[in-house]
Amino acid sequence: MNDNKEAKSMKDLATEIANLIKVLQEQTKPVTYLPHDLEYFTIQEVAGVLNCSQNTVRSILKEYEIKIFQYKGIIRVRKTHLEKFLNKHTI
């Protein structure tokens, strides 16, 4: 009779672990969609477009609160955000 209880207990434990794994997998699903217009520029590329220094680009991004993607040392500017800024400030 103890063997039946242990077997059932192990089966319950296995089921619980499987359910926990399923929950964790659902919470860590990768992003599977991206906007079609998604294109990013580096600070150096933006400096090339604006014909200015990288420090000037950083100042512009900060001063005008242009949204950027930043992770550790990686900084990217979305093409649409750059275009919006340029359209707004073109004379």
LODRENGU-40187 format. One record per residue (C-alpha): x, y, z. Coordinates in Angstrom, 2 decimals. Example, Ala and Ser with C-alpha at 12.3 -4.5 7.8 and 13.67 -1.06 7.14 Angstrom:
<node X="12.30" Y="-4.50" Z="7.80"/>
<node X="13.67" Y="-1.06" Z="7.14"/>
This chain:
<node X="0.00" Y="0.00" Z="0.00"/>
<node X="2.91" Y="2.36" Z="0.68"/>
<node X="4.14" Y="1.76" Z="-2.88"/>
<node X="0.78" Y="2.97" Z="-4.26"/>
<node X="0.93" Y="6.15" Z="-2.15"/>
<node X="4.52" Y="6.82" Z="-3.20"/>
<node X="3.67" Y="6.22" Z="-6.87"/>
<node X="0.67" Y="8.53" Z="-6.64"/>
<node X="2.74" Y="11.12" Z="-4.79"/>
<node X="5.46" Y="10.96" Z="-7.47"/>
<node X="2.83" Y="11.24" Z="-10.20"/>
<node X="1.30" Y="14.31" Z="-8.47"/>
<node X="4.75" Y="15.84" Z="-8.11"/>
<node X="5.52" Y="15.23" Z="-11.78"/>
<node X="2.21" Y="16.81" Z="-12.78"/>
<node X="2.90" Y="19.84" Z="-10.59"/>
<node X="6.38" Y="20.27" Z="-12.07"/>
<node X="4.98" Y="19.99" Z="-15.60"/>
<node X="2.39" Y="22.67" Z="-14.77"/>
<node X="5.07" Y="24.97" Z="-13.35"/>
<node X="7.22" Y="24.51" Z="-16.45"/>
<node X="4.23" Y="25.37" Z="-18.64"/>
<node X="3.55" Y="28.55" Z="-16.63"/>
<node X="7.21" Y="29.60" Z="-16.85"/>
<node X="7.28" Y="29.00" Z="-20.60"/>
<node X="4.17" Y="31.12" Z="-21.09"/>
<node X="5.71" Y="33.96" Z="-19.07"/>
<node X="8.95" Y="33.94" Z="-21.06"/>
<node X="7.58" Y="33.74" Z="-24.59"/>
<node X="9.74" Y="35.72" Z="-27.02"/>
<node X="8.28" Y="38.66" Z="-28.89"/>
<node X="6.90" Y="37.20" Z="-32.09"/>
<node X="5.74" Y="40.43" Z="-33.68"/>
<node X="7.59" Y="43.51" Z="-34.78"/>
<node X="6.28" Y="46.56" Z="-36.60"/>
<node X="6.99" Y="46.47" Z="-40.33"/>
<node X="8.71" Y="49.85" Z="-40.19"/>
<node X="11.09" Y="48.76" Z="-37.46"/>
<node X="14.55" Y="49.98" Z="-38.33"/>
<node X="17.14" Y="51.26" Z="-35.90"/>
<node X="20.20" Y="53.46" Z="-36.30"/>
<node X="23.32" Y="53.58" Z="-34.17"/>
<node X="24.49" Y="56.88" Z="-32.70"/>
<node X="27.25" Y="56.91" Z="-35.32"/>
<node X="24.75" Y="56.43" Z="-38.15"/>
<node X="22.53" Y="59.26" Z="-36.83"/>
<node X="25.63" Y="61.48" Z="-36.61"/>
<node X="26.32" Y="60.68" Z="-40.26"/>
<node X="22.75" Y="61.55" Z="-41.28"/>
<node X="22.86" Y="64.84" Z="-39.34"/>
<node X="26.49" Y="65.56" Z="-40.26"/>
<node X="27.45" Y="66.18" Z="-36.63"/>
<node X="29.41" Y="64.52" Z="-33.83"/>
<node X="28.17" Y="61.58" Z="-31.79"/>
<node X="28.20" Y="63.79" Z="-28.68"/>
<node X="25.87" Y="66.23" Z="-30.46"/>
<node X="23.52" Y="63.33" Z="-31.26"/>
<node X="23.51" Y="62.28" Z="-27.61"/>
<node X="22.74" Y="65.86" Z="-26.59"/>
<node X="19.89" Y="66.09" Z="-29.10"/>
<node X="18.43" Y="62.77" Z="-27.93"/>
<node X="18.50" Y="63.92" Z="-24.33"/>
<node X="17.33" Y="67.51" Z="-24.92"/>
<node X="14.41" Y="66.60" Z="-27.17"/>
<node X="13.61" Y="63.40" Z="-25.24"/>
<node X="13.72" Y="61.26" Z="-28.36"/>
<node X="12.87" Y="57.68" Z="-27.50"/>
<node X="15.74" Y="55.25" Z="-27.84"/>
<node X="16.41" Y="51.57" Z="-27.32"/>
<node X="19.11" Y="51.12" Z="-24.70"/>
<node X="20.52" Y="47.89" Z="-23.33"/>
<node X="23.82" Y="47.86" Z="-21.49"/>
<node X="26.12" Y="49.83" Z="-23.82"/>
<node X="23.92" Y="49.47" Z="-26.89"/>
<node X="21.94" Y="52.52" Z="-27.97"/>
<node X="19.67" Y="52.56" Z="-31.02"/>
<node X="17.37" Y="55.23" Z="-32.41"/>
<node X="14.24" Y="54.13" Z="-34.24"/>
<node X="14.05" Y="55.38" Z="-37.81"/>
<node X="10.49" Y="56.66" Z="-37.37"/>
<node X="11.48" Y="58.65" Z="-34.25"/>
<node X="14.41" Y="60.21" Z="-36.09"/>
<node X="12.21" Y="61.07" Z="-39.07"/>
<node X="9.60" Y="62.64" Z="-36.77"/>
<node X="12.30" Y="64.77" Z="-35.13"/>
<node X="13.74" Y="65.85" Z="-38.50"/>
<node X="10.30" Y="66.74" Z="-39.90"/>
<node X="9.48" Y="68.79" Z="-36.81"/>
<node X="12.75" Y="70.72" Z="-36.91"/>
<node X="13.14" Y="71.22" Z="-40.67"/>
<node X="12.76" Y="74.80" Z="-41.82"/>
